[in-house]
Amino acid sequence: MPTAPNRRAVAVILLIPLMVTLALWAFAWPAARIAPRDLPVGVAGAAPAAQQLEQRFEQRDGAFEVHRYADEAAARAAIEDRVVYGAVVATPQGPHLLTASAASPVVSQLLREAVTASAPEGTQVEVTDVVAAPVGDPRGSALGASVLPLALAGMAAGAVVTLMGLRGARGALTLLAASALVGLAATAVTHSWLGVITGDWWTEAGVLALTVLAIGSAVAGLAALFGPRGIGLGALLMVLLGNSFSGVTSAPQLLPEPVGTIGQWLPPGAGGSLLRSVAFFDGSAAGGPLLTLSLWSALGLAAVLLARRTPQPAAPTPAEPAREPALTG
């Protein structure tokens, strides 16, 4: 009959390949299946030519979600409001492509290739980057790489609060303070030093702090509800799935369904989308991700506030020395 140490060894041997397989599935599968899926794009210009452009997009069934605009100004406004990732304007000289590399350099390149390939032979496609990515991060790689450190920071904050036995107001205040400091430090690095985000400094710091708070309070809240196992559940949701499903390095509409949607329901994906909105688009389309982060933060903090403090074992009281019987005589 196997002993307890042997059973634990077998469990570890089986658990490690399972975790590696899960990690490969979460990270490699979405990356290997990147393709447009209901990707919102715009078409503008005179009716006959614009209709032809729209039909070319619709030929790729399920790939694009086409929005029709009256003219180039309306298409530009839709890009700046984050309604569409780009637009094609029909002009007498040929198609004029409007992109927004700040929204997704990957999508901008994809639209450039698609429009160029479908244009009549010999036609020069004019391309205008309406909302360009910053000079410090033209490919968006630095912004995409920032999601994992934020997830790890939130994970660490939630785990430390749990392992130190902080509950109630003390645990909530610790999470708030740690998240605020991380937001300030991360903005100093990404905005002031690297120049990969270019919006309002304090707004960006607030977004980064809220992202860390949503992750940290979710981990601490799960641990308050389920004990130490909640930390593992939080790591699965926030680091493994949240990071790989975030779509920050490409776009949520390029990930397999429903991965892109799930990623936007989790704090890393919502935080990445909100950071793009405030850093490059003056806060356009910020409502959805802001609500997601606020709900995760509120629910996690509520669980921490309502959790009972782990009772500490009472210190043993020293035994009273036995009294000697009084002598009588």
C-alpha positions in Angstrom: 0.0 0.0 0.0 1.5 3.4 -1.0 2.6 5.6 1.8 1.5 9.3 2.1 4.9 10.6 0.8 4.6 8.4 -2.2 1.1 9.5 -3.0 2.2 13.1 -2.8 5.1 12.4 -5.1 2.8 10.8 -7.7 0.4 13.8 -7.4 3.2 16.2 -8.1 4.5 14.1 -11.1 1.0 14.2 -12.6 0.2 17.8 -11.7 3.2 19.4 -13.3 2.5 18.1 -16.9 -1.2 19.0 -16.4 -0.3 22.6 -15.5 2.2 22.9 -18.4 -0.5 21.6 -20.8 -3.0 24.1 -19.5 -0.5 26.9 -19.8 0.3 26.0 -23.4 -3.4 25.8 -24.3 -4.1 29.2 -22.7 -1.1 31.0 -24.3 -0.4 29.1 -27.6 -3.8 28.2 -28.8 -5.2 31.8 -29.0 -1.9 33.0 -30.6 -2.0 30.3 -33.2 -5.6 31.1 -34.2 -5.4 34.9 -34.6 -7.7 36.1 -37.3 -10.4 38.8 -37.7 -13.8 37.8 -36.2 -16.5 40.5 -36.5 -13.8 43.1 -36.5 -15.5 46.5 -36.7 -14.3 48.5 -39.7 -15.8 51.4 -41.6 -16.6 52.2 -45.2 -17.2 55.8 -46.5 -17.6 57.6 -49.7 -19.9 57.8 -52.7 -22.6 55.0 -52.8 -21.5 52.9 -55.8 -17.8 52.7 -54.9 -18.4 52.4 -51.2 -20.8 49.6 -51.8 -18.2 47.7 -53.7 -15.7 48.1 -50.8 -18.4 46.9 -48.4 -19.1 43.8 -50.5 -15.4 43.0 -50.5 -15.3 43.0 -46.7 -18.5 40.9 -46.5 -17.1 38.3 -48.8 -15.0 37.1 -45.8 -18.0 35.8 -43.9 -17.8 36.6 -40.2 -14.5 38.3 -40.4 -15.6 41.9 -40.5 -18.4 44.0 -39.0 -18.9 46.8 -41.5 -20.1 50.3 -40.5 -21.2 52.7 -43.2 -20.3 56.4 -43.0 -21.3 59.3 -45.2 -17.8 60.8 -45.6 -14.2 60.7 -44.4 -14.8 63.1 -41.5 -17.5 60.7 -40.0 -15.2 57.7 -40.5 -12.3 59.6 -38.7 -14.6 60.4 -35.8 -15.7 56.8 -35.5 -12.0 55.7 -35.3 -11.2 58.4 -32.7 -14.3 57.2 -30.7 -13.1 53.6 -30.9 -16.2 52.5 -32.7 -14.1 51.0 -35.5 -10.4 50.0 -35.8 -10.1 51.6 -39.3 -12.0 52.7 -42.3 -11.7 52.7 -46.1 -12.8 55.8 -48.0 -13.8 55.5 -51.6 -12.2 58.4 -53.6 -11.8 59.1 -57.3 -8.1 58.3 -57.0 -8.8 55.0 -55.3 -9.3 53.6 -51.8 -8.0 55.7 -48.9 -7.3 53.6 -45.8 -7.7 55.2 -42.4 -6.1 53.2 -39.5 -5.4 53.6 -35.8 -2.1 51.9 -34.8 -2.6 53.1 -31.3 -5.7 50.8 -31.1 -3.8 47.8 -32.4 -0.7 47.8 -34.7 -1.6 44.2 -35.6 -5.1 45.2 -36.9 -3.6 48.2 -38.7 -1.2 45.9 -40.6 -4.0 43.4 -41.3 -6.2 46.1 -42.8 -3.4 47.5 -44.9 -2.7 44.1 -46.4 -6.4 43.3 -46.9 -7.2 46.6 -48.7 -4.0 46.5 -50.8 -4.7 43.0 -51.9 -8.3 43.8 -52.9 -7.5 47.0 -54.7 -7.4 47.0 -58.5 -4.1 46.2 -60.0 -1.9 49.3 -60.3 -3.9 51.3 -57.8 -1.9 53.0 -55.1 -3.7 52.8 -51.7 -3.2 55.9 -49.6 -2.9 55.1 -45.9 -3.4 57.6 -43.0 -2.7 56.7 -39.4 -5.5 58.7 -37.7 -4.4 57.8 -34.1 -0.8 56.7 -34.3 1.0 54.6 -31.8 3.6 56.5 -29.7 7.1 56.8 -31.1 8.4 55.0 -28.0 6.3 51.9 -28.8 5.3 51.9 -32.5 4.5 48.1 -32.5 2.6 48.1 -29.2 4.9 45.5 -27.8 5.8 47.4 -24.6 2.1 48.0 -23.8 1.3 44.4 -24.3 4.2 43.3 -22.1 2.9 45.4 -19.3 -0.1 43.2 -18.6 1.7 40.3 -17.0 3.6 42.5 -14.5 0.4 44.2 -13.5 -1.3 40.8 -13.0 1.7 39.5 -11.0 1.6 42.7 -8.8 -2.1 42.2 -8.1 -1.6 38.5 -7.5 1.2 39.2 -5.0 -0.8 41.9 -3.2 -3.8 39.6 -2.7 -1.6 36.6 -1.7 0.4 38.7 0.9 -2.7 40.1 2.4 -4.1 36.6 2.8 -1.0 35.0 4.1 -0.5 37.7 6.7 -4.0 37.2 7.9 -5.2 40.7 7.1 -8.9 40.9 7.1 -11.6 43.6 7.4 -10.7 47.3 7.0 -7.0 46.6 7.5 -6.8 44.2 4.6 -8.9 46.5 2.4 -6.7 49.5 3.2 -3.5 47.5 2.5 -4.8 46.5 -0.9 -5.8 50.1 -1.7 -2.4 51.5 -0.6 -0.4 48.8 -2.4 -2.4 49.3 -5.7 -2.0 53.1 -5.5 1.8 52.8 -5.1 2.0 50.3 -8.0 0.0 52.6 -10.2 2.3 55.5 -9.5 5.5 53.5 -10.1 4.1 51.8 -13.2 3.1 55.2 -14.7 6.6 56.7 -13.9 8.2 53.8 -15.9 5.8 53.5 -18.8 4.9 57.2 -19.3 7.7 59.3 -17.9 10.7 57.0 -18.7 9.7 54.8 -21.7 7.1 57.0 -23.3 4.9 54.1 -24.3 1.7 55.8 -23.1 1.0 59.5 -23.8 -2.3 60.5 -22.1 -2.9 62.3 -18.9 -0.3 61.2 -16.3 -2.7 61.0 -13.3 -5.5 59.4 -15.2 -3.1 56.6 -16.4 -1.9 56.1 -12.9 -5.4 55.7 -11.7 -6.2 53.2 -14.4 -3.1 51.1 -13.6 -3.8 51.3 -9.9 -7.4 50.2 -10.4 -6.3 47.3 -12.6 -3.9 46.1 -9.8 -6.6 46.6 -7.2 -9.2 44.6 -9.2 -6.7 41.7 -9.5 -5.5 41.9 -5.9 -8.9 42.3 -4.3 -10.2 39.4 -6.4 -7.4 37.1 -5.2 -7.8 38.2 -1.6 -11.6 37.9 -1.8 -11.4 34.4 -3.2 -9.0 33.4 -0.5 -11.4 34.9 2.1 -14.2 32.8 0.7 -12.4 29.5 0.0 -9.3 29.6 2.1 -5.8 29.2 0.7 -7.2 27.4 -2.3 -8.6 30.8 -3.4 -5.1 32.0 -4.1 -4.7 29.2 -6.6 -8.1 30.0 -8.2 -7.1 33.6 -8.4 -3.8 32.8 -10.1 -5.7 30.7 -12.6 -8.2 33.4 -13.4 -6.0 36.5 -13.3 -2.5 35.3 -14.4 -3.1 32.3 -16.6 -6.4 33.1 -18.3 -6.6 36.8 -17.7 -3.2 37.5 -19.2 -3.4 35.1 -22.2 -7.0 36.1 -23.0 -6.5 39.8 -22.7 -6.0 40.6 -26.4 -3.7 43.5 -25.5 -0.9 42.4 -27.9 -3.4 42.1 -30.8 -7.1 42.8 -30.3 -10.0 40.9 -28.6 -11.7 40.5 -32.0 -8.7 38.6 -33.3 -8.8 35.9 -30.7 -10.9 32.7 -31.0 -14.4 32.9 -29.7 -15.3 33.2 -26.9 -11.8 33.9 -25.7 -11.8 37.5 -26.7 -15.0 38.2 -24.8 -14.0 36.3 -21.7 -10.7 38.2 -21.7 -12.6 41.5 -21.5 -14.6 40.3 -18.5 -11.3 39.7 -16.6 -9.3 42.6 -15.0 -6.1 42.2 -17.2 -8.1 42.5 -20.5 -10.3 45.2 -19.1 -7.3 47.1 -17.7 -5.5 46.9 -21.1 -8.5 48.3 -23.0 -9.1 51.0 -20.5 -5.4 52.1 -20.6 -5.5 52.4 -24.4 -8.7 54.5 -24.1 -7.2 57.0 -21.7 -3.7 57.0 -23.1 -4.5 57.5 -26.8 -8.2 58.2 -27.3 -9.1 60.8 -24.6 -11.2 58.2 -22.7 -13.4 57.1 -25.6 -15.0 53.7 -25.0 -13.8 53.6 -21.4 -17.2 52.9 -19.8 -17.3 49.1 -20.3 -13.8 48.3 -19.0 -14.1 50.8 -16.2 -17.3 49.1 -15.0 -15.6 45.7 -15.2 -12.7 46.7 -13.1 -14.9 48.5 -10.6 -17.1 45.4 -10.1 -14.1 43.1 -9.5 -12.7 45.6 -7.1 -15.9 46.1 -5.2 -16.8 42.4 -4.9 -13.2 41.5 -3.8 -13.0 44.2 -1.2 -16.5 43.3 0.1 -15.3 39.7 0.6 -12.2 40.9 2.4 -14.2 43.4 4.6 -16.8 40.8 5.6 -14.4 37.9 6.2 -13.8 37.0 9.8 -10.3 37.3 11.1 -8.6 34.0 11.5 -8.7 33.3 15.3 -5.3 33.0 16.9 -4.7 30.2 19.4 -4.8 31.5 22.9 -1.5 31.5 24.8 -1.4 28.8 27.5 -1.7 30.2 31.0 1.0 29.2 33.4 -0.1 26.7 35.9 -0.4 27.9 39.4 2.0 26.3 41.8 0.5 23.9 44.2 0.0 25.3 47.7 1.6 23.5 50.5 -0.8 22.6 53.3 -0.5 24.9 56.2 1.1 23.3 59.3 -1.0 23.3 62.4 0.4 22.6 65.8 
